[in-house]
Amino acid sequence: MHRDVAARSEKLRQQARGRREKKAHVRLAKFALGDFVLLGKIIKFPNKLALNWKGPYRVSRVDSDYVMEVQQLVEPFRTSVHHASPL
């Protein structure tokens, strides 16, 4: 039973991703190993969405089209995993 539920959940998730990717005005960037990226941190202001950009960081591993591991370019060369957002 659990296997069936997990398979159905994955199928629905893939269908939702397919619908999002087919929209003409929404295109997520495809990140490759070694690309340089900026990381956005959300700053909470009342009634406003603001981002504070940090970086650049180097992509050290790509898990999927949406999930990547980035590494700092300066000491201590920390790595962290991030989810790409179409914002």
N, C-alpha and C positions, 0 to 999 in steps of 0.2 A: 504494500500500500504506500509506504513512504517513497519508494522508487517511482511510482506512478505520479505522486504529487510533485516530486522534485522534477521529473521530466516535463510535466505540464507547466510548472512554474518557469522553467528554462525556456520552453517554447513560447510562452506569453511574453517573456522578457525580450526574446529575440524579435518577435513580431513588433513590439513597441519600439525597439531600436530601429527596425526597418522603416517604420512609419516616420519616425523623426528624421532619419537620414534622407528620405525621399522628398522632404520639404525643400523647396528651391532656396529659400532664404536662410536655412540653417545648415551650415557646413562645419563640422568639427575638424580641426587640424589633425593630421596624421603625424605623430611625432616619431622620429627615428632615433636610434642610438647615436649619441654625440651631439644632438641638437641643443641649442641654447634656448632657455625659456625663462620667463618671468613668473613669479608666483604672486597671486593676489590674495590679500588678507582682508576680510570684510570688517569694516569699521562701523560700529552701531551708532547711528545718529537717529534721533526721533524723526520719523516720517521721511527718511532718506537712506538710500543704499549707496555706500561709498566703498571704494577699494583702495588699499595701500599696496603698491607694487614693490616687490623685493626681488633682487637678483642681479645679475643673471645666474642661472644654475645650468648644469649640464645634465642631460638625460643619460642615466647610467643603465637603465633597464626599462623595457617596455613590456608590460604584462598583457595589455589588450589595447584596443583603440582608445580607451578611456582612462586607463590606469597606467601610471608610469612612476619610476623611482628616479629622483633627481639627486644630484650631488653638488655640494658647495664647491666653488672654484678656489677658495682660499682655505687656509688652515682653520679648523680641524677636519675639513673634507667630509662633513656629516652627510648622511643620506637619509631621505625621507620619501614616503610613498604618497602620491597625490592623484586625485581624480580630475580629469580635464572637464571643464565646464563651458557650455556655449554662451555664457554671459559676456 
